[in-house]
């Protein structure tokens, strides 16, 4: 079958971005795993880990509706670069405080909160680049690859974090994370993401807050889409309540603070996702 060269180049661009974001996600997951272990060692309280999840999700939920509008207005490649740069700088901030002996729990809360804000811009820009670069026939494969990367990071990050912590310590894990941000930045520097043509519809000329309202009206006017969002919201809510808040403290308490045991349990959470993503991609 004949393949349009623009479509082929778009898919190659997507794969380059996907690979860079996969590496970056692994580094970020390793740092979050290492800092979660450190935070629990400092306090021994499940509340500390629950607050880590709170600061990781609340800013994302609040900022996402606004970030989506900005993603449509601005250069998506630039947004991805700035989001990766911001997350990398926050990791360097925590790394500096760790090496100077000044790292405190609130530093990690700050890291989670600001990284969550950067993620609120990064994820929609990354998702929207799929429709910009690819044709509709390639969407399922691309989304399968994105799911594969997400769940692959869920598997790889805790296993690698648990294995590297005894060898290089928390500081070493964060230095690896900084290096992965560099990889993501290089991949983004190598590609170009076409910008959407503005001024095509009446919504393009609306003020910022009217565009935010348009997004909510669009969703509520479509019961099927609204129902899917409610289902996924429920899944994410209970996942955050159990997998990301209660379970780590439970496993660490039952295993005597064994980070390898926690890493292996967390890795199993992504295995089903990887299998499903592979099936979708194929």
C-alpha positions as CSV (number, residue, x, y, z in Angstrom):
1,X,0.0,0.0,0.0
2,X,1.3,3.5,-0.9
3,X,2.3,5.5,2.1
4,X,2.3,9.3,2.0
5,X,5.8,10.6,2.7
6,X,4.4,13.3,5.0
7,X,2.6,10.6,7.0
8,X,5.7,8.4,7.1
9,X,7.8,11.3,8.3
10,X,5.1,12.2,10.9
11,X,5.3,8.6,12.2
12,X,9.1,8.7,12.5
13,X,8.8,12.1,14.3
14,X,6.3,10.5,16.7
15,X,8.5,7.5,17.4
16,X,11.5,9.8,18.2
17,X,9.4,11.9,20.7
18,X,7.9,8.6,22.1
19,X,11.4,7.2,22.8
20,X,12.6,10.3,24.5
21,X,9.5,10.6,26.7
22,X,9.8,6.9,27.6
23,X,13.4,7.4,28.8
24,X,12.4,10.5,30.7
25,X,9.4,8.7,32.3
26,X,11.7,6.0,33.5
27,X,14.0,8.5,35.2
28,X,11.1,10.4,36.7
29,X,9.6,7.2,38.1
30,X,12.9,6.2,39.6
31,X,13.3,9.5,41.4
32,X,9.8,9.4,42.7
33,X,10.3,5.9,43.9
34,X,13.6,6.8,45.6
35,X,12.2,9.9,47.3
36,X,9.1,7.9,48.5
37,X,11.4,5.5,50.2
38,X,13.4,8.3,51.7
39,X,10.3,10.1,52.9
40,X,9.0,7.0,54.6
41,X,12.3,6.4,56.3
42,X,12.2,9.9,57.7
43,X,8.7,9.7,59.2
44,X,7.5,6.1,59.1
45,X,4.0,7.5,58.5
46,X,1.5,6.5,55.8
47,X,0.2,10.0,55.9
48,X,3.5,11.2,54.4
49,X,3.1,9.0,51.4
50,X,-0.6,9.9,51.1
51,X,0.4,13.6,51.0
52,X,3.0,12.8,48.2
53,X,0.1,11.5,46.1
54,X,-2.1,14.5,47.1
55,X,0.5,17.0,45.9
56,X,1.2,14.9,42.8
57,X,-2.5,14.9,41.6
58,X,-4.3,18.0,42.9
59,X,-2.3,20.6,40.9
60,X,-2.7,18.4,37.8
61,X,-6.5,18.3,38.2
62,X,-6.8,22.0,38.8
63,X,-4.5,23.1,36.0
64,X,-5.4,20.7,33.2
65,X,-8.5,22.5,31.9
66,X,-6.5,25.7,31.5
67,X,-3.4,23.9,30.2
68,X,-5.4,22.3,27.4
69,X,-6.4,25.7,26.0
70,X,-2.7,26.9,26.1
71,X,-1.6,23.8,24.3
72,X,-4.0,24.6,21.4
73,X,-2.7,28.1,21.2
74,X,1.1,27.6,21.5
75,X,3.8,25.6,19.9
76,X,3.4,22.0,21.3
77,X,7.1,21.2,20.8
78,X,8.1,24.2,22.8
79,X,5.6,23.2,25.5
80,X,7.1,19.8,25.7
81,X,10.6,21.2,25.9
82,X,9.7,23.7,28.7
83,X,7.8,21.1,30.7
84,X,10.8,18.7,30.6
85,X,13.1,21.6,31.4
86,X,11.0,22.6,34.4
87,X,10.8,19.0,35.8
88,X,14.6,18.7,35.3
89,X,15.3,21.9,37.2
90,X,13.1,20.8,40.1
91,X,15.0,17.5,40.3
92,X,18.3,19.5,40.4
93,X,16.8,21.6,43.2
94,X,16.0,18.6,45.3
95,X,19.4,17.0,44.4
96,X,21.2,20.1,45.6
97,X,19.4,20.1,48.9
98,X,20.1,16.4,49.3
99,X,23.9,16.7,48.8
100,X,24.0,19.8,51.1
101,X,22.2,17.9,53.8
102,X,19.2,20.3,53.8
103,X,16.6,18.1,52.1
104,X,13.3,18.2,54.0
105,X,9.9,16.6,53.4
106,X,8.4,19.8,52.2
107,X,11.0,19.9,49.4
108,X,9.6,16.7,48.1
109,X,6.0,18.0,48.3
110,X,7.1,21.1,46.3
111,X,8.8,18.8,43.8
112,X,5.6,16.8,43.3
113,X,3.4,19.8,43.1
114,X,5.4,21.7,40.5
115,X,6.2,18.6,38.5
116,X,2.4,17.9,38.5
117,X,1.9,21.4,37.0
118,X,4.5,20.7,34.3
119,X,2.8,17.4,33.6
120,X,-0.5,19.1,33.1
121,X,1.0,20.9,30.1
122,X,3.2,18.1,28.9
123,X,0.6,15.3,28.7
124,X,-2.0,17.1,26.5
125,X,0.8,18.5,24.3
126,X,2.2,15.0,23.9
127,X,-1.3,13.5,23.2
128,X,-2.3,16.3,20.8
129,X,0.9,15.7,18.8
130,X,-0.5,12.3,17.8
131,X,-3.4,13.9,15.8
132,X,-1.0,16.5,14.4
133,X,1.6,14.1,13.2
134,X,-0.4,11.0,12.2
135,X,-3.5,10.1,10.2
136,X,-6.5,8.4,11.8
137,X,-5.4,4.9,10.8
138,X,-2.3,5.3,12.9
139,X,-4.0,6.6,16.1
140,X,-4.6,3.1,17.6
141,X,-1.0,2.0,17.1
142,X,0.3,5.3,18.5
143,X,-2.0,5.2,21.5
144,X,-0.9,1.6,22.1
145,X,2.7,2.7,22.0
146,X,2.0,5.5,24.5
147,X,0.2,3.0,26.8
148,X,3.2,0.7,26.4
149,X,5.6,3.4,27.4
150,X,3.4,4.5,30.4
151,X,3.0,0.9,31.8
152,X,6.6,0.0,30.9
153,X,7.7,2.9,33.1
154,X,5.5,1.6,35.9
155,X,7.3,-1.7,35.6
156,X,10.9,-0.5,34.9
157,X,11.1,2.5,37.3
158,X,10.4,0.7,40.6
159,X,12.6,-2.3,39.6
160,X,15.5,-0.2,38.5
161,X,15.0,2.2,41.4
162,X,14.9,-0.6,43.9
163,X,18.0,-2.2,42.4
164,X,20.0,1.0,42.1
165,X,19.2,2.5,45.5
166,X,21.6,0.2,47.4
167,X,24.3,0.7,44.8
168,X,24.3,4.5,44.1
169,X,21.9,5.9,46.7
170,X,19.2,8.5,46.3
171,X,21.6,11.1,44.9
172,X,22.8,8.7,42.2
173,X,19.2,7.9,41.2
174,X,18.4,11.6,40.8
175,X,21.5,12.1,38.7
176,X,20.3,9.4,36.4
177,X,16.9,11.2,36.2
178,X,18.6,14.4,35.2
179,X,20.4,12.5,32.4
180,X,17.1,11.1,31.2
181,X,15.7,14.6,31.0
182,X,18.7,15.5,28.8
183,X,17.8,12.6,26.5
184,X,14.2,13.8,26.2
185,X,15.4,17.4,25.4
186,X,17.8,16.1,22.6
187,X,15.0,14.1,21.0
188,X,12.7,17.1,21.0
189,X,15.5,19.3,19.5
190,X,15.7,16.9,16.6
191,X,12.1,17.0,15.5
192,X,9.5,19.5,14.4
193,X,5.8,19.3,15.3
194,X,3.5,21.2,12.8
195,X,1.4,24.0,14.4
196,X,-2.4,24.0,13.9
197,X,-3.7,26.7,11.6
198,X,-5.4,29.3,13.8
199,X,-8.5,31.3,12.9
200,X,-10.2,28.4,11.2
201,X,-13.3,28.3,13.5
202,X,-15.3,30.7,15.6
203,X,-13.8,29.1,18.8
204,X,-10.3,30.3,17.7
205,X,-11.3,33.9,18.2
206,X,-12.9,33.4,21.6
207,X,-11.3,34.8,24.8
208,X,-9.4,32.4,26.9
209,X,-12.0,31.7,29.5
210,X,-14.7,31.2,26.9
211,X,-12.6,28.6,25.3
212,X,-12.2,26.8,28.7
213,X,-16.0,26.9,29.0
214,X,-16.4,25.6,25.5
215,X,-14.4,22.5,26.4
216,X,-16.7,21.7,29.3
217,X,-19.8,22.3,27.2
218,X,-18.5,20.0,24.5
219,X,-18.0,17.2,27.0
220,X,-21.4,17.6,28.8
221,X,-23.2,17.7,25.5
222,X,-22.0,14.2,24.7
223,X,-23.2,11.6,27.2
224,X,-20.9,8.9,25.9
225,X,-17.8,11.0,26.3
226,X,-19.0,12.2,29.7
227,X,-19.6,8.6,30.8
228,X,-16.1,7.5,29.8
229,X,-14.6,10.4,31.7
230,X,-16.6,9.6,34.8
231,X,-15.5,5.9,34.6
232,X,-11.8,6.8,34.2
233,X,-12.1,9.4,37.0
234,X,-13.4,6.7,39.3
235,X,-10.6,4.3,38.3
236,X,-7.9,7.0,38.9
237,X,-9.5,8.0,42.2
238,X,-9.4,4.5,43.7
239,X,-5.9,3.9,42.2
240,X,-4.6,7.0,43.8
241,X,-6.3,6.1,47.1
242,X,-4.9,2.5,47.2
243,X,-2.0,1.9,44.9
244,X,-0.3,5.2,45.4
245,X,-1.2,6.1,49.0
246,X,-2.0,3.0,51.2
247,X,-0.1,0.2,49.5
248,X,3.5,1.6,49.6
249,X,3.3,2.2,53.3
250,X,1.7,-1.2,53.9
251,X,4.4,-3.1,52.0
252,X,7.3,-1.1,53.6
253,X,5.8,-1.7,57.1
254,X,5.3,-5.4,56.4
255,X,8.7,-5.9,54.8
256,X,10.9,-4.0,57.2
257,X,11.4,-1.1,54.7
258,X,12.5,-3.4,51.9
259,X,12.6,-1.2,48.8
260,X,13.2,-4.2,46.5
261,X,9.9,-5.8,47.7
262,X,8.0,-2.5,47.1
263,X,9.6,-2.2,43.7
264,X,8.6,-5.7,42.6
265,X,5.0,-5.2,43.8
266,X,4.6,-1.9,42.0
267,X,6.1,-3.4,38.9
268,X,3.4,-6.0,38.7
269,X,0.8,-3.1,38.4
270,X,2.1,-2.3,34.9
271,X,2.4,-5.8,33.5
272,X,-1.2,-6.1,32.4
273,X,-1.0,-2.7,30.9
274,X,2.1,-3.6,28.9
275,X,0.4,-6.8,27.6
276,X,-2.7,-4.8,26.6
277,X,-0.6,-2.1,24.9
278,X,1.3,-4.6,22.9
279,X,-1.9,-6.2,21.6
280,X,-3.3,-2.8,20.7
281,X,-0.1,-1.7,18.9
282,X,0.1,-5.0,16.9
